Amino acid sequence: MKLEEEIKQKKFKSSTHKVLLNIIFTANWLNTKFKDGFKEYGITQQQYNVLRILNGRYPMSANPNEIKEVMLDKNPDLTRLCDRMCANGLIKRKVDSDNRRKVNIMITTKGINLLKKIEPTIEKQETYFKYMSNSDKELLSELLDKFRG
């Protein structure tokens, strides 16, 4: 559906204003879809992101700075996020034996198994792009990269 129909607005100040609104609207739409998809598994998008990052490093661990550096959402309080994930048995923390101030975080078997369970939900979310060709997706990705500068 066109942005004009979605937000019931026919005129925009400029094409720049329209594209900004479209990006914001689309990002919120996609975030809602992801939130709804993860709700079933009792985790948030940020928790999924941490699991995804740690799974990519498994069997190695990562420190909180390394995780935060590559997170899609840079805003969450990673300490509290990890506290909840530890309490749910999805990750574990280990204090570095050489430097007690350094903490390493690792995904658990339970976390790996949850990612496997979530995989069909992720695949379903990929269907949001079914009306786009691979070249359309590449172009969109390039344009978003260009937009971010």
C-alpha positions, 0 to 999 in steps of 0.5 A, spaced: 500 500 500 502 506 498 504 511 503 499 516 502 493 511 503 497 508 509 497 515 513 491 518 509 495 524 506 495 526 499 500 532 499 507 532 502 512 539 503 517 535 498 519 529 496 525 529 501 519 530 506 515 524 503 521 519 503 523 521 510 516 519 512 516 513 508 522 510 511 520 512 518 513 509 517 516 502 514 521 502 519 516 502 525 511 497 521 517 492 520 519 493 527 512 491 529 512 485 525 518 483 528 516 484 535 510 480 534 514 474 531 518 474 537 513 475 543 511 468 542 518 466 544 518 470 550 524 475 547 525 481 545 528 484 538 534 486 542 535 479 545 534 476 539 540 480 536 544 478 542 543 471 541 544 472 533 551 475 535 553 470 540 551 464 536 555 467 530 561 467 535 560 460 538 564 457 541 567 463 543 565 468 547 564 476 546 565 482 551 559 487 552 563 492 548 564 487 542 556 485 542 554 493 543 559 495 537 555 490 532 548 490 535 543 493 530 539 497 536 545 501 539 540 504 545 539 498 549 542 497 556 546 491 555 547 490 562 540 489 564 538 486 557 544 480 559 541 480 566 534 478 563 537 473 558 542 470 564 536 469 568 532 465 562 538 461 561 539 463 554 546 466 555 552 465 561 557 470 563 564 468 565 569 473 569 576 473 566 581 469 570 586 474 568 582 481 569 576 480 574 573 487 571 572 483 564 566 479 563 565 475 557 558 472 555 557 466 551 550 463 548 548 457 552 545 450 549 538 453 551 540 459 547 542 456 541 536 451 541 531 457 541 534 460 535 533 454 531 526 454 534 525 461 531 528 460 524 521 459 521 519 466 524 525 469 521 524 465 514 516 468 514 519 475 515 523 474 509 517 473 505 515 481 506 520 482 500 516 477 496 514 482 491 521 485 490 526 482 485 533 480 488 536 486 484 530 490 487 533 488 494 540 490 492 538 497 490 534 498 496 540 496 500 544 500 496 540 506 497 539 505 504 547 505 505 547 511 501 542 515 505 546 513 511 552 516 508 
